[in-house]
Amino acid sequence: MTGTSVLLLRLAGPLQSWGDRSRFNRRETWAQPTKSGVVGFLAAAAGRSRHACVDDLSALGLGIRIDQPGTILRDFHTVSDLRGRPLLASAVTGTGRQKLTSPAKYTHITQRFYLQDAVFLAAVEGPPALVDSLEQAVRHPAFPLALGRRSCVPTQPLTLGQRSGGAEEALRGEPWHASAGERKRWGAENANAARIHLLCTLDDPEGSEVRNDVPRSFSPGDRSFTTRRVRHTYLTADTGLRPDPALPPSTVGHDPFALLGW
């Protein structure tokens, strides 16, 4: 984009969950924030209702850098109504009210997946006036903010301020934002190397991957999404560590299995 500004967000917390196709009693998570999740985050900060138009937010460019991938947590439990009533179904009526299960069910077994201790940088690119208003909204949110689900509370700082140029340039110029524990662990395995390669996903009309996570509407009775194209790359970031020749040699080079999470 030309004539744009970039807002850098730090998305970190004990738990995150970014689903796009999860339904019913199995709620999975992507390994990184979805565009619908980031748009919902910004809409909540700006005080928009679920019925409000989000076309301007969905049109924003997005880049996600994985500074700390975290680990998967599976929450397995049963759900029932304390009053002994039938449970609600995932389907809703025309007025947005949840329907009762049919035939009636009184206990559900559910599995919900989360990312533990993950850290992402999100670069939101768009018109300067809109980006500026979103930064102010994130600093003073109208509604509580969450990392994909309401139970996933973010840690501070949420915003790292605005940058000029594009999303990729903004992410490329930002130092590594992993936790102190992750930096210490990685440094011990990589001789405290001064640079690290981090996986990044960027909006790109010519990208090789198609994702169906661009929200058209968050309205409970009319939730809908469309597609976008993305590309993956590696960006090199400063670690802030002091190289130590006494530690094992660095393995910071290209890892062909990194995209698989191995």
Beta strands, then each sheet from edge to edge (+ up, - down):
strand 1: 5-16
strand 2: 26-27
strand 3: 61-68
strand 4: 71-79
strand 5: 88-92
strand 6: 98-100
strand 7: 108-126
strand 8: 159-163
strand 9: 195-203
strand 10: 209-217
strand 11: 224-238
sheet 1: 2+ 7+ 1- 8+
sheet 2: 2+ 7+ 3- 9+ 11- 10+
sheet 3: 2+ 7+ 4-
sheet 4: 5+ 6-
end
